[in-house]
């Protein structure tokens, strides 16, 4: 009987951690070797900017990476919505 509640609690904790959050802007503070994904205009459609934190005195690593199919469709939809909003405003 104790196993079922333990499994439920463990799955509730691990599932949100496995999702990759895509930020709208690059964070100011980023721990060394911490990774943040940023929706940036410098990367082509279907890719996001992967920013990796560095130790003090070194520069962060930045690279455009491909998203999974599910996230790529979300990013394409988001960029299409932003483009339509930009052209619709006078």
C-alpha positions in Angstrom: 0.0 0.0 0.0 2.9 2.4 0.6 4.4 1.8 -2.9 1.5 3.3 -4.8 1.6 6.7 -3.0 5.4 6.7 -3.3 5.2 6.1 -7.0 2.6 8.9 -7.5 4.7 11.4 -5.5 7.8 10.5 -7.4 6.1 10.8 -10.8 4.6 14.1 -9.8 8.1 15.4 -9.1 9.9 14.0 -12.0 7.5 14.7 -14.9 7.6 18.6 -14.7 11.4 18.4 -14.5 11.7 16.5 -17.8 10.0 19.2 -19.8 12.1 21.8 -21.5 10.9 25.4 -21.0 11.6 27.9 -23.8 12.2 31.4 -22.5 11.4 34.6 -24.3 14.6 36.3 -23.3 18.0 35.2 -22.1 18.3 35.1 -18.3 20.7 37.5 -16.6 21.9 34.9 -14.0 22.7 31.4 -15.1 24.6 28.9 -13.0 27.7 27.2 -14.4 26.7 24.4 -16.9 23.0 25.2 -16.5 21.2 25.2 -19.8 18.4 27.6 -20.9 16.5 27.5 -24.1 15.6 30.9 -25.6 13.2 31.7 -28.5 15.5 34.1 -30.3 15.2 35.7 -33.7 18.8 35.0 -34.6 18.0 31.3 -35.0 15.9 29.9 -37.9 12.4 28.6 -37.6 12.3 25.3 -35.7 15.4 26.0 -33.8 16.0 27.7 -30.5 19.1 29.3 -28.9 20.7 26.9 -26.3 22.6 29.0 -23.7 24.9 27.2 -21.4 26.2 28.9 -18.3 29.9 29.2 -17.6 32.2 29.6 -14.6 33.3 33.1 -13.6 35.5 34.8 -16.2 34.4 32.7 -19.1 31.7 33.5 -21.7 28.5 31.6 -22.1 28.1 29.1 -24.9 25.3 29.9 -27.4 24.2 27.6 -30.2 21.1 27.1 -32.3 19.6 23.6 -31.7 16.7 21.8 -33.2 13.7 21.1 -31.1 11.7 17.9 -30.9 8.8 17.6 -33.4 6.2 18.6 -30.8 8.1 21.6 -29.6 9.1 22.7 -33.1 5.5 22.9 -34.1 4.8 25.0 -31.0 7.7 27.3 -31.8 6.5 27.7 -35.4 3.0 28.5 -34.3 4.3 31.0 -31.8 6.5 32.8 -34.3 3.7 32.8 -36.9 1.3 34.4 -34.3 3.9 37.0 -33.5 4.5 37.8 -37.1 0.7 38.2 -37.7 0.5 40.5 -34.7 3.4 42.6 -35.9 1.8 43.2 -39.3 -1.6 43.8 -37.9 -0.6 46.7 -35.6 -0.6 50.0 -37.4 
